Amino acid sequence: MTQGSTITPENKTDAATANSFVGAMEASFQHVVTYLREHLLDGEHFTLELTAEQSQFTRFNRAKVRQTGTVVDGALELTLMAHDRRSFRTFPLTGDHVLNTNRITQALQSLRDELPQLPIDPYLVLPKGSNTSRDIYTGTLLSPDQLPTTLLTPVADLDFTGIYAGGSVMRGYADSEGQLHWFANESFTLDYSVFTPGGQAVKGTVAGRHWDEAAYHAKLKDSRQQLERMNVAPKAIAPGSYRTYLAPAAVAELIGMFSWGGVSEASLQKGDSALSRLRRGEATLSPQFVLKENFSHGLVPRFNDIGEAAPLSLTLIDQGQLCNSLISARTAKEYGLESNSAAGWEGLRSPEVCPGSLPPSDILNRLDTGLYVSNLHYLNWSDRPTGRITGMTRYACFWVENGKMVAPIKNLRFDDSLYQFLGEQLLALTEQQEFIPEVGSYEQRDIGGIRAPGILVNQFAYTL
């Protein structure tokens, strides 16, 4: 949580209160924007970014509520630019206009004192344009009073552990040139695990704008089925390459790596991208593989950190070929390119892997004999230039023989190249996607996620 956040136990916030909070934060944000525009000096430019939320957090352990409360938080990041230099300050945003004005005045003066001491930035991008947007998405969430009964009654007989986070998140952007963007989304995530007496776990996530009890019960039914299969002694698997089905949650972890030295144009220009071989035409991925940025679901704002609005949809890899990268304005300036409104870090913000034709009912039959991998973690590049990724299996992974799950497996380390498991070894993608939400809350509640199908791979390499 950022400085200035508050935690209120046993929160009674309802939808009307949440909506009034969104309105109050928007009013406070606009007040600061107006003040900044009126007090800029000649030659100065600014950008202002807001991150805010009103979120209900409820933590469960052994199917009981262990902690509950509300986080109400708002934080601003002010960047001041002048004479080819830039610097920034962060501070809380409150509903008190006098307090906000005092903080912004202090921040401005501090930045003005600092800028002359800094080196010139040759690729500094100044804000431009006067685009505005205002996207507000409302939902139907469980009230804090409903949470315990609704979530825990169906799992009273299970060792159920997890955390629910729900409420409104806000993002705002404004600058000295007149751009003004506002995004608010009311949504929830439930990230849970259920355990066997021996400590084996099955993981599940549920997310959306509207609570769907039928979908929750269907997810629990699937978790129960996997939990039953876990009540068998784990099978040790020797290192080697095995036919593998990677469930959507595992695929989402792999796709997340594309944000770190993958689809970034800056990384491609510097030659340290895992997709450099695709760019040079030295390799291809499977023609079945299609990766997009898709903002049509409204889960994250389209505007970036300088107010540019990304295309509603941008295909990055089409039929195994790299057709677009993510190009920020800074990278565009440095290399003489045209920005496609990527964020400054040139990572995926609303990724989607397009589905294939494998019916879920046929997964085990098509797998035949091999590994069913539900989740992965601890991923990293083991050899970025060749696209090699390493990581560990985690939660409800099984050995399958003749289309039947035989036993859970002991955790394995994998190490394989995306040019293999998304290339010549990729057999099929499922015809259905799952939304795998971001569930982090280290400094603020994360938003968005990845839409991904499961994939069937002919040979996937396990090393330990």
N, C-alpha and C positions, 0 to 999 in steps of 0.2 A: 504494500500500500504506500502511496505517496504521502508526503508530509501534509497534514491538514485533514486527513480522512478521519471519519468517525465510525465507531461500531456501536450499534444499538441492539442489545439483546432482546429476544422475544418481540421482534418487530411486528407491528400490526398494519403495515403499509398495504393499502389497497390500490387498485388501478388508477383511481382518480388522483390519489396522492402522488403516485409515480408520474403520471402525466403532468401534474402541476410542478414537480421537480424538474422535469425535462424543460418545461416552459421557463422556469426560473433560471436554470443554467443557461438557456439560450439568451435570455434577457441580460444576464450578467456578462456573457461573452460579447454580445453586441455593444454593451456599454464600454467595455475595455477597448474594443475595436475603434469605436468612435473617439475615445480619448486619445488613443495612439495616433490616429490620423490627424487629429487636431494639434498634436504637440510634436510632430516630426520637424526636424530642421532641414534646410536645403541640403540636397545630396544624400539624405538618409532614406533607406528603404527598410521595411520590416516584413516578416511573416510571423503569424501567430497560430499555434496549433493547440487544440483543446482535447484532452482525454478526460472523460467523466463517466460516472456510473452511480446508480442506486441499485444495489444487488443484495438479494437475500441469499445467505450462505447457510446451509445446514449440513452438518457432518454426522455420518452414521457409523456405528461399529456394533457388530453382533446384533444387527437388526434393531438397534435402539438409537435414539437421538442423543448425541454426546455433546454437541455444541451448535448453537444457532444464533444468528444475528444478522444485522444489516450493515453494509458498508456504503456510506455516502461520501463521494469523493470527487474532486475536480482538480485538474492540474493544467497549467498553461506552460507552453514553451515559446518564448519570444526570441526571435533571431533578428538582430540588427545588422544592417549592411551599409557600409559607406567607404568610399575611396578604395574599392576593390578588396575590402576586408570584411570579415563576418565573425560574429560570436553570438552566444545565446545564454539565456537564463531560464530556469524553471522555477515556478512558484505555484502555490495553491490558488484556485479560484473559488470564491465563496459567494453567497448571496448578498454580502455587504458591499455596496458600491464604494463607500468611503475607504474601506480596507483594501479593496481591489485597486483603487486609484493610487493609494499610498504605495502599494507594492509595485505597481507598474512604473510609477515615477522613480522609485529607487532603482529598479532594474534598468530603466533607460539611462539614468545617470551613470550607473556602474558600467554599462556597456560602452557608453560614450568615452569614459575614462580609459577603458581597456583597448578599444579598437586601434588607436594609433600605435600601440605597442606590438601589434600583431603583424606577421608577414603578409604580403600581398598574395591573394589567392588567384592564380591565373585562369581558373575555370569557374570562377564565381558566377552563378546564375541569378540574375535579379528577377523578381516577380514581374509578370506582365499580364495584360488582359483585364477584363472586368466580368468574368464569368461568375455566375451565382447558381447555387442549387440548394434545395431543401427537401430532404427525404426523411420521412418519419414513418416507421413501421410499428404498429401496435400488435400486441398478442393477447392470448388468453392463457394466463398462467395460474398455477395453483397458489392459493393464498397460504401464508405461513401456517395458519391453523389447519389447513387441509393436508399439508405435507406429511406429517407423521403417519396418519391413518392411510392415506392414499398410497404412499410409497412402501410402508413397512408391513401392512396387513398381509399382502401377498407373499412376503418373504419371512414371515414370523418363524418359520421352521428352519431357516437357513442362517449360516454365518455370513451375513450381508454387511459389507463395508463400502462406504463411498461418500461422495459429496455432491450436493445439489447446489447449483448457482443459477439464480433467475432474477430478472428485473430489466431495467433500462440501461443501455450503454449509449454514450454520446461521443461523437467526434466532430470537431469544428475546425475550420480553417479560414483565415482572413489575411489580407496583406495590404500594403500601402498603395497598391495600384487600383484597388476596388474589388478584388475578388472576395467572395464570401460564400462559404459552403457549410451546410449543417446536415448531420446524419444522426438519427436516433433509431435504435432498434430494441424492441422489447422481446426477450427470448430467454431460453433456459438451457442448461445442460445438466445431465445426471451422469456422473462417471462412477461406476461401481464395480466391485468384485465380490464373488461368492467363493467360499473356501470349503474344501473337504476337511475332515478331521485330521488328515495327515499334512495339511498345509498347502495342498495343491489349489490353484485358483483358476477361476474362469472370469474374464473381464467383459464388461458390456458398457455401452454408452447409448444414451437417448438424448435427443436434442430437438429444438424447434421453437416456433413462435407460439404454437397452440398445443396445450397438453392433450395428448391422445392416449386415453387409458387402454384402449384395445392394443395399440402399438406397444405400450409398456408391458402388457401381459404377454404379448407374442414374443417380445425380447426375453422376458423371464423364462418362458417355456423353452426357448432355445438354450438359455444358460443352464437350466435344470437338466436338459438332455446331455449337455456337455459335461456337467458336473457328475452325472451318473457314470459317464465313461471314464472320469478321472479316478474313480474308486477301484483302480487296478494298479498293481505295482508298475512304476514307470519302466519303460524299456530303454536300455542303453543302445544308442545307435553309433556305429563305427563311423569315423570320418570318411567322406566320399561324396560323390554326386548322386542325388536321388531325384526321381520324379516328384514334383512338389506342387501342391495347391497353396497359394498365398491368398488368404482372405482379405477383404477390403481394408481392414485396419492395418494389416501388414503392408499392403500396397501403399496405403497413405504414408506410412513411415518412409518407404523407399522414395516416393515422389517428393516428400519433404526435403530430401537431399538435393533435389534440383535447384533449390533456392540458395544453396551454398556452393558456388563455383560450378553452376550448371547452365541455367538459361540467362545468366547475366551477360550483357554485351561487354561490359568492362572486363569481365573474366575472359571472355572469348578473345577480346582484343589483346589482352596480356598473355594469352596462351596458356592460362592455368585453369581453363574450364574443362569439366569432364565431357563436354559435348564438342570439344574442338575437333575430334575426328569426324563428327557429323558435319561440322562447318566446312572442313577441308575436303569432304567427299571420300574419305578413306574408309568409312564404315556407314552402315545403315542400321536402323532398328526394324522391328517387324512391321510390315504394312498394316497390321491390325492395331498398332499403337498410335493413339491420337491424344495429345495433351493440349488443353486450352486454359486460358484465363476466362472465366465466365462470371460476370458481375450481375447477370440478370436476376439472380435469386435475392439480391438486396441484403446479403449477409454482412458485407463490409462496404465502406464508402468507396466510390469510384475515384474521388479526388485524392491526389497524392500530397507530398509534403511541400510542394510549391503551387498547389491549387489546380494542377492540370487534371482533367477528367479522362480516365482511361476509356478505351472503346468498350462497349457493352460486352463484346466477345472478341478474343484475339487467339487464333490458333498458333501454337508454338511449334508443335511437332505434328505433322500430318502424314499418315501412312508411312511412318518410320523416318521421315525426312524433316530436318530442322528448317522450318520456313520463316520463323520469326524468333527474335530474342527479346529480352526486356531491356529497353533503352531509356535510361533516365536523361533528364535535360543536361545534367553535368557531363555524362558520358557523351551525349550528342555533341556538346560544345567541344569537348576534348578531341574527339575523333572525326569531327565534321559530318555527323550523321543527323538524322531527324528523330527526335524523341517520340516514343509511343506512350508517353505518360506513365512510365514505370515509376515505382517508388525509388527514392535515392539509393536504397540498398539493393535494388534490382532483384528482389525475390518474389516468389509467387504469393499473391494476395487472395485469390479466389479460384484455386485450381480445380480442374475437372479432367479425369481420364474417361474418355468415351467408352461405353459398354461394347460388348461383343455379342456372341450368339450362344454361349454355353448356358443352358438352363440350370438353375440351382439344384434341381432334382437329379441332375446327371453328373454332378461334380465328382462324387465318390466313384461312380462307375468309370468315368473318364480318367480319374487319377489311377484307378486299379490298385497298384502297389507303390507305396511311397509315403511321403510326409504331408500331413494337413497342418499348415501353420496359420494359427489365428492371429498372432501378434508378434511384433519384433520390437527390440529396444536397443539402446546403446549404439546407435548407428554412427558411422564415420567413414570418410574416405580412407581406404587403405592404399590406393594408388590412383589419384585423381586423373592423371592424363589418360589412363586406360579405362576409366570409369568404374574402378573396382570399389565396392562398398562392403564394409564389414559390420557385423552386429550380432545380436543374440536372439534366439527364439525366446518367447515368453508367453505364459498363460495358454492353457488349453491347446497344446499342440500334440498331434497324434500320429502313431504309425498305422498305416492302412494296408491291408492285404486283401486282394481280390474284391475291392470295392467296399470293404468293411473296416470300421475303426476297431483296431485290436487293443491298443494300449496307449496311454500317454507316454511321452518321451521325456528323457532328461534333457535339460537345456543344452542347446548346441550353438556353437559359433559358426556363422556363415561368412564366406568371403568370395564374392563373385562379381563379375562385370555386368553393368547394365546393358552392354552390347551383346551379352549372352542371354540373360533372363528376360530382357525386353527386346531381344533381337532374334537370332536364329533358334533359340530354345523356347521361345514363347509359342505355346500351342493354342491357347484360347483365352478369351476374357468372358466373364459372365455377362448375361444379358441384363442383369440388374446392377445398379449402383447402390452404394450406401453413402450416407453423409457421415463422415468422421469428424466430429467437431474439435476445435481447439478448446482445451479445458484448463489451461494454465491460469494462474492468478497471482503471480509473484509480485508484480507492481500494480497491476490492474487486471480486471477480468478480460481474458483474451476473447477475441471474436473471430468468426469465420470458421473455416475448416476445409476439408478436401472431399470432393465427390469422386468415388472410385469403385470400380468393379473388383471382383476377385480375378486372379490370373492363374492359369495352369501352365507350369513350366516343365519341360521334358527332363532337364538336368539342372539342378541347383546345387552349388558346391558348399559343403559343410567341412570345416577344417578341424574342429575340436569338439 
